[in-house]
Every structure is written in C-alpha cells, then in structure tokens.
Amino acid sequence: MNQLILIGVMVVAAFLGASGQLMLQKVSGLPIKEMPFSFYAWGFASFYLVAVLINLWAYKMGGKASVLYPVIALSYVFTAVLAYKIFGDPINNWTAIGITAIVLGVGLIGWGSTYGA
C-alpha cells in the first residue's frame, strides 16, 4: 500500500492517542475508587486501543517502521494544541519551536519516503 496513505492513517492514530491522553488527565483528578468507572477512563482506554489497532494495521499493510513510527510524534503536537484549547494550557515560544520542529521532521520523513530516493 502507498506509504503516504499509511502516513495519513498514522496521523489519525496520533490524534486518537492525544485525545486519549487528555482523557487520562481528566481521570487523574478523580478519587482512585471512581477511576475504573469513569467515562474518561473508558474513553482513554478505547482511544488508545483503536490507535494501537491502527498501528498494527498500517504495519500489516506494508508500512515501514522507519517512516510510520515517527508520525506518532505528532501526538505531542495534537496534545499541546488540544490542551491549549480545552484546558487553557499555555503554549510558549519554546513549545511552539518544538511543535514546529516535530511537524517539519515528520514532514521531511514523509516526503523522503514518498518522493525521495
């Protein structure tokens, strides 16, 4: 299968992982007795499970680990942006530089795998 399509699928997995991470943060504010019954705990587990299944499928479809795995780094970008939007977490200059570096790095890896030698 085309690596570009698989990269796109992995971007979805990264977004799901980031969304699950935010649900995990919500769970962390609950008393321990309530955690297993929380909507957010089940959401976290579900999002992560789907992300893992997407990863497995992408590798099974012929995805190269050296190309696909770095795409998961986009989960850091999604987490920062979603945390900013949902929780009001600040994005300072260093965070913005890091986000830019991750996006450029993943873009270069994707470009190289698709159009490179």
Contacts in CASP RR format, 6 or more apart in sequence:
PFRMAT RR
TARGET T0000
AUTHOR 0000-0000-0000
METHOD contacts of the structure
MODEL  1
MNQLILIGVMVVAAFLGASGQLMLQKVSGLPIKEMPFSFYAWGFASFYLV
AVLINLWAYKMGGKASVLYPVIALSYVFTAVLAYKIFGDPINNWTAIGIT
AIVLGVGLIGWGSTYGA
1 61 0 8 1.000
1 62 0 8 1.000
1 63 0 8 1.000
3 63 0 8 1.000
3 64 0 8 1.000
3 67 0 8 1.000
3 68 0 8 1.000
3 110 0 8 1.000
3 113 0 8 1.000
3 114 0 8 1.000
4 110 0 8 1.000
4 113 0 8 1.000
4 114 0 8 1.000
6 58 0 8 1.000
6 61 0 8 1.000
6 62 0 8 1.000
6 63 0 8 1.000
6 67 0 8 1.000
6 68 0 8 1.000
7 67 0 8 1.000
7 68 0 8 1.000
7 71 0 8 1.000
7 110 0 8 1.000
7 113 0 8 1.000
7 114 0 8 1.000
8 71 0 8 1.000
9 54 0 8 1.000
9 57 0 8 1.000
9 58 0 8 1.000
10 54 0 8 1.000
10 55 0 8 1.000
10 58 0 8 1.000
10 68 0 8 1.000
10 71 0 8 1.000
10 72 0 8 1.000
11 71 0 8 1.000
11 74 0 8 1.000
12 54 0 8 1.000
13 50 0 8 1.000
13 51 0 8 1.000
13 54 0 8 1.000
13 55 0 8 1.000
13 58 0 8 1.000
13 71 0 8 1.000
13 72 0 8 1.000
14 51 0 8 1.000
14 71 0 8 1.000
14 72 0 8 1.000
14 73 0 8 1.000
14 74 0 8 1.000
14 75 0 8 1.000
14 78 0 8 1.000
15 74 0 8 1.000
15 75 0 8 1.000
15 78 0 8 1.000
16 47 0 8 1.000
16 48 0 8 1.000
16 50 0 8 1.000
16 51 0 8 1.000
16 54 0 8 1.000
17 47 0 8 1.000
17 48 0 8 1.000
17 51 0 8 1.000
17 75 0 8 1.000
17 78 0 8 1.000
18 75 0 8 1.000
18 76 0 8 1.000
18 77 0 8 1.000
18 78 0 8 1.000
18 79 0 8 1.000
18 82 0 8 1.000
19 47 0 8 1.000
19 78 0 8 1.000
19 82 0 8 1.000
20 43 0 8 1.000
20 44 0 8 1.000
20 47 0 8 1.000
20 48 0 8 1.000
21 44 0 8 1.000
21 75 0 8 1.000
21 79 0 8 1.000
22 79 0 8 1.000
22 82 0 8 1.000
22 83 0 8 1.000
22 86 0 8 1.000
22 87 0 8 1.000
23 40 0 8 1.000
23 41 0 8 1.000
23 43 0 8 1.000
23 44 0 8 1.000
23 47 0 8 1.000
24 40 0 8 1.000
24 44 0 8 1.000
25 83 0 8 1.000
25 87 0 8 1.000
26 38 0 8 1.000
26 40 0 8 1.000
27 35 0 8 1.000
27 38 0 8 1.000
27 40 0 8 1.000
27 41 0 8 1.000
27 44 0 8 1.000
30 38 0 8 1.000
30 40 0 8 1.000
35 41 0 8 1.000
55 68 0 8 1.000
55 72 0 8 1.000
58 68 0 8 1.000
59 65 0 8 1.000
59 68 0 8 1.000
64 113 0 8 1.000
66 109 0 8 1.000
67 109 0 8 1.000
67 110 0 8 1.000
67 113 0 8 1.000
70 105 0 8 1.000
70 106 0 8 1.000
70 109 0 8 1.000
71 106 0 8 1.000
71 109 0 8 1.000
71 110 0 8 1.000
73 102 0 8 1.000
73 106 0 8 1.000
74 102 0 8 1.000
74 103 0 8 1.000
74 106 0 8 1.000
76 99 0 8 1.000
76 102 0 8 1.000
77 99 0 8 1.000
77 102 0 8 1.000
77 103 0 8 1.000
80 89 0 8 1.000
80 91 0 8 1.000
80 95 0 8 1.000
80 99 0 8 1.000
81 91 0 8 1.000
81 99 0 8 1.000
83 89 0 8 1.000
84 90 0 8 1.000
84 91 0 8 1.000
91 99 0 8 1.000
END
